[in-house]
Amino acid sequence: MNRIVKLLMLGMFGLLAMTAFAEDGEGDLPPLDADDPMAMMFLLFDDDFRATNFRTMDRFFPSVTVEAGGDMSDFAYDLRDLPETYTFDGETGEITEFLTRTETTSLIVLQDDAIRFEAYYQGWDDSSPATSWSVAKSFVSALVGIAVDEGLVDSIDDAITDYVPRLLGSGYEGVPIIDVLTMSSGVAFDENYDNPNADVNMIFIQMMGFERPIDDYITSLDSEREPGIYNNYVSSDTHALAMLLEAVTDTPLAELLEINIWQPLGMEADAFWSTDRHGQAIGFCCLNAVPRDYLRFGKLYLNEGQRDGVQIIPRQWVIDSVNPTAPHLQPGDNPDSFWTFGYGYQWWIPEQPQGDFVAIGVWGQYIYVDPARDIVIVKTSSDYFFDENDHETIAVFRAIAADFAGES
């Protein structure tokens, strides 16, 4: 991304937004003007308020509750210090400096079913509902796996339009579900946050206003290439999967999450899923939950979909989700992929694979899983330079995992 352009854009629109608001006495947070979605959008990402905004997303979007059940899974605690240093790009860095520089809001490390480290920053605590951004995509993938296991989807090789007729005539017509799962649909969708007219920004602006539903936006997209040959990260693919889930279950997305994952997994707190102004959950992002519940989801994948011997997500789905086989999905310098991380079913595979995998959300949200070392790490952030720090973040996670496993 062009950070200079973004700085100028955010500065200009942030100034316009701030002059439109007077402080309302709720801490130092300005009130919102729902009639000015552009100002709301830039206030959301304002440097002075971003960390707070990311735990108060219900101020910006309507939402629907995902209720926790009564059978909470608990954690043991065996706390220890983080290692002091890590190595990245041939240089040694200090982990505390990295956490500060990347605007960390929470960090939790789980090993051997015990929380080994837990800390909160920038005014956050263990009850803060952290917005997930694209980490939500991995939850949608899990729900697709459950729907397949229940026979609601015959095969992920089927075309998505076999189940979602509403997508007929769009770029998704005839696209196999597996290519949508692996961000290989070939659908044209501009994910460039620096372009104010990009699809990803227009969706947010429209959601903050009272314009067309998000489903209508997805049905308007066209194809730009043959599916299944190139990994191009487009958030529209995940919302198309959400449309698939709702079509085959006749159940809203947030309710599916509550029934199939949130309550069976024993989450400790209610979550909420941000919606458009028509009540539709935003499938590609914006699930909001306390950090320890993200940790529980990572632990579920560490345990191949099981909680206490009960299979919540099909084991083979978990395995397939994080072990991509197609050439265009492999990590490294790949001419058939837009990035150097590999991609599974809405999960990322870091370079120089060690069996680890990670859910990633913009602005620095992560659920990192290292099965070989029995490690799960959750990090939430408000990191302005998020897209420049993903590789370094993996280096930090790997250093923590190796240290806790006694390898360094």
N, C-alpha and C positions, 0 to 999 in steps of 0.2 A: 504494500500500500504506500501511497505517497503521503508521508506524514506531514510534510510542510503544507500541502493542500488541506489536509484534514485539520491541522492546527488553525489555519486561516478560516476555514469554514466554521469550525466549532467556536472560535473566538467571535466571529461576526454574528452568528446566529445565537450564540450564548448570550452576547450582550443585548441583542434584541429581546431575547426571552426574559432576561433578568429585569430589563427596564419595564417589562409588561406586568411584573409581579410586585406586590408589596408583601413584606413578611407578615405571617399570620399568627405568630406566637407559638407555633408548634416547633419547639427548638429553634433552629435557624433555617427551616425548610420553607421555601416560598410556596404559596398555594398554586394550584394548577388551573389553567383556563382550557376547558375541554373544547371550546370553540376555536382554539388555535393549536391544532395538532403539530404544526411545525415547531412552534415554540416549546411545546411539551417534549417533543423528541430531543431537542438540543439541551433542554434542562435535564433530561434523564441522564445524559452523558457528560454533564458539566463537571469539571475537575473538582469543584468545591463540594459537590453533593453526590457524586457517583457512588461512593462506598455506602452511603446511607440509602440512596435510591435502590441499590441492588438488594436491600433487605426490606424494602417497603414498596414492592412493585405493585401492590394493590392500589397505590395512589395513582398510578398511571394507566392501568388497564382494569377492566372488569375481570372477574375471576370466578372459578367454580371450585368448591372445596373437595379435597380428596381426604376422606375421613380415615383416621387410624382406628384399628380395632383394639380389643382389650388384651390380646395375647402378645404383649411386647417382648421382643427378643432383647436381652440385656447384654452388656459387655462387662467383662472383668477389666480391671485397671492394673497395669504394671509399668508405671511411668518411668521414663529415662530421658536423658538429654539427647538432642540431635547431634550428629557429628558436626564438627566445626567447619569443615571445608569440603569442597567437591572439585572435580576437574572437568573443565569444558573447553573444547577447542584448544587444547594444549596448555591452558592456563588454570591456575588454582584460584578459586573464589571462596568467599566466606558465606555460609548459608544464611546467617542472620542478615547480612547485607542484601543478599538476593531476595529474601522474604520482604524486606522493606522496599527495595527498588521495584519489585513487581506488585506492590500495593496489596499484599496478602490481607485477607479478612478472616480466614480460618485455615488451620492446618491440623489434620488428624492423621495419625499413623496407627494402623492395626497390624499386629503380628501374632500368629498363633492364638487367634480368637481373643486377644487382649489389646486394649488401647495402650500403646506405648508412649504416645505423645499427643497432646491436645492443647491448642492455643487459639485465641481469638484476638483480633486486632481492629483498629479503626472504629472502636465503639461497638463492635459485634460481641455477642456471647452465644452460649450453646442453645439459646431459644430463637436465634435470628433465622428467619426463613430466607435462605440464600437462593437467589434466582439462579437457574441452571444454565440459561442460554442453551447452547446446542448439546449440552450433556443430556437434555431431555430426549434427544434422538435415540440414545441407547435404550431408554425405557420403551419407546415406541417399537424398536426392534424386538425387544423381549415379548411385547404383546402380540406382535406378528407371529413369533414362534409358538406362542400358546394357541393362537387361532389355527395355525397349521396343524398342531398336535391334536386339536379338538375336531379336526376334519372340516372346519369352516372354509378353509382354503385347501383345494386338492393338492396343489403343487406350486412351489414358487417359480417353476418354469412357465406357469400359465401367464397369459397377458393380464395386466392389472385391470384392463377394461372388461375382461370377462366377469369381473365382480363389481366394478364401478362404472356402470354405463354413462354416468355423468361426465366421465373423462373422454368419451368418444368424441372425435373431432379435435381433440387437443393433441399436444405433442406426446402425450402418454398413450395414445391409441396404439394397441398392439405391443406395447413394451412389456417384456417379461418382468414379473415381480422381483426376481433376483437382481435384475439390473437397476431397479429402483432402490432396493435394499443397499446396493453397493455403490450408489452415486454414479451410475453408469448409464443413466436413462437416455442420454443424448438430448434432453430437453434444454432449450435455451432459457437461462435464468441468470441474471447478473447479480453476483454475490459481492460485488465490490462496494464496501461500506464507504469508500471515499467518493463515490459517485452519487450525488444527491438524488439522481433520477434512476438509480439502480433498482432492480426489482425488490431486493431485500429491504431497501429503505422505503420504497413506495408502499410495501405491505405494512410496515410499522406506522407510517404516516396515516394510511387509510384506517388502520386499526385504532389509532388515537382519535380519529374523526368518526363520522357516522356514515361512511361510504359503504361500498359493496362488501359482502362477506369475503373472508379469506378463501373459501372454497371456490367462489366465482373467479378470483384472481388466478388460482391454479388451473382452472379449466380454460383460461384464456391463453395459456402458454403454448408455444410452438416448439417443434423439434429443430435442432441444428446439426445433428449427426446421427448415424446409426447407433442404436443401443448396444451395450455390451462390449465396446472396444476401447473406451477411454474413461478414466476415472476423473470426473469433474464435479467438485463439491458444490451442490446446489440444494438449498434448504427446501425448495419446492418438492424434491423427491420424498422427504420425510413427511410433509403434509399430505402428499398423495397416499402414503402408507396409512396415515391417520384416517383418510377418507375410506380406504380399503377396510380398515378395522371397523369403522362405524357402519359400513355397508353390510358386512358379513355378520355382524353381531346385533345390529339394530340397537346399539348402546352407545351413549356418548363416551368420548375418549377418556375423560377424567374418571368416569364411573368404571370403565374397564380397568383402569389402573388400580382403583380402589379395590375392586373385587378380586382381581387376578394377582396383584403383586403387593399393594400397600398393606392390606390387612393380613393376608397369608404370611408375609414376611415379618410381621410384627413391628411395623414402624412405630416410633415413639410419639410422633406428633402429626396432627393434621397437616397436609400440604395444601397448596392451592395452585391451580393451573390458570394462567392468564388467558383471556379470551379476546376475540374481536368484539365489536359493539353489538353483534348479533348472537352472542353466547357460544360461539364456536371456539373450543380450545385450540390454541396455536400449536399445531402438531410438531413443528420443527424447533420449538424452544419454550422457555418461560414456565417450566414447572418450578415451583418454589417450595423448598423444604429445608428443615434444619440439617446442618452438615452431617450429623451422625446418621441420619436416614440415608443420605447418599453413601455413607460408609457401609451401611447394611446392604445396599444394592451391590456395591463392589464385592462385598463378602459373598453374596449370593452367586456372583459369577466366579469368584475364587473357588467356591464349593460346587461348581458345575451345575448350578441351578437348584441346589438342595438347601433346605433349612431343616435341621434336626431330622434328617432322613426322609423328609417329604419333598418330592420333586415339584417345585413351583414353576420353573422354566425347563422345558425338555433338555436333557443333558446333551444330546447331539446338537441341538440348536446352539447351545452355548459354545460348544467346541467349534462348530462350523462358523459361528459369528466372528471368531477371533483368529481364524486360520484360513486366510484367503488363498485360493489356488490359481485364479486366473492371472495371466501375465500382467495385465494392466492394473492389477490391485497390489502388486508387490512393492515393498518399501525400497528406498534407495533412489538412485538416479534413473528414473523410469520415463522414457519418452511418451508413454501412453497414460501418464498421470499428471495432474496439475501440480502435485506436491511430492515431497520425498518420503512422507509417511505412507505406509500401506493402509489399505482399507478393507474391512470386513463388512458385516451386517450392521452398519452404523457404529462401529468401533474402529479406532485407529491402532495401527501396528507401527511402533517406532522403528527408526533405522537401526541397522545392526541388531536384528531381533534376538531377544533373550527369552522368548516365551511370554513377555509382558505385553500388555495392551492397555488402552486408555480411552476414556470418553473425554472429549474436549469441548469446552464452550468458549466463545469469544470473551474477551476481557479477563481471561485467566481462570476458568473453571475446569477442574479436573477430577476424574475418578480413575486412579492408576492402580492396576492389578498386576502383581508379580507372583504367579503361582509357584515358581521354583523356590522362592524365599518366603512364601506364605505371608505376603505383604499386600495391604491395601492402603493407599494414601488418597485423602481427599484434600484438595486445595481450592478455596474460593478466593476471588481477587476482584479488584477494580482497575486492573493493569491497562493503562493507556497504550502501552507498547506490546500488547498481548501477542500479536502475530509475529513479532520479532523474538519472542522469548520462549516459544514452545520447545525448541530443541534443547535450550539450556535448562528448562524445567524438567525435561526427561532426565538430563544428566544429574540434576539435584535429586530427583526421585530415586534414581538408580544408586546414587551414593548413599542415601539414607537406607535403602533396602539392603545394600551390601554391608553397611556398618552394623545394622541391627541383626543381620545374619552372621556376624562375626567374621566377615571376609576381609575386613580392613582394620 
